[in-house]
Amino acid sequence: MLDIGEVVRRTGVPASTLRYYEEKGLLAASGRHGLRRQYDDGVVGRLALIAMGRAAGFSLDEIAGMFASDGTPRIDRGLLTTKADELDATITSLTALRDSLRHAAACPAPSHLACPTFRRLLAKVTWNQQPTGKPRRSAPVRM
């Protein structure tokens, strides 16, 4: 058993976040020792899975659905594949954006829009999508 302070020390996850995760159904305390919550040893692994899910862009509700009622993982592989495909699209878009910026910074052309390389790179960038895949308002591009 680990008390809440030990979980905080091992994982760096604040106690307030641990309590919030309990409210959301992501974690369950095993009991209490005095006023301090106690967790089973598997909490560190569950927190690592939660952190990975958050880093991949899953919502806390989606992550909660990836655990059975006893806290064991039950991850939908199809959902993981879909998220990985979304990340691939984001990486492709961001790579094109990065390449465009690097070229624009070093391009000797008097006007960026007159540069064929820059125009080709510009065509690769998905301007109407944010990295999260959420639509955004288009803004004029000024060079």
C-alpha positions, 0 to 999 in steps of 0.5 A: 500500500502507498499513501497519497504522499508516497504516490505524489513523490513517486509520480509527481502527480499532485494530490489534488489531481489524484483526488480529482481522478478519484472523482472522475472514476479513474482511480480508487483509494484502497482505504485510509490510514488516519486522514491519508488516502491509501492506494494499492501498488498498481496506482503508479502504473494506472497513472502512467497509462492516464498520462500516456492517454492525456499526452495522446489527446484522449479526454479523461472520460475516454481514458476512464472508459479504458479501465474496467471497474476493478481498475484493470486496463481494457483498452479498445485497440481500434480506438488506439489505431484511430488516435494513432492515425490522427497523430500521424496526420498532425505530424504530417501537417506540423512537419510541412509547417516547420519546413515552410517556416525554415524555408521562409526564414532562409529564402533569398527570393524578394517575395515568398509567394514568388518562390516556387519552393515556398509555394509548394511547401505552402500547398502541403500545409493544412491551414484550416485545421489546428494540430488537435484536428479542430476546425479554426477560422481561416486567417489571411496569410501575409508574407 
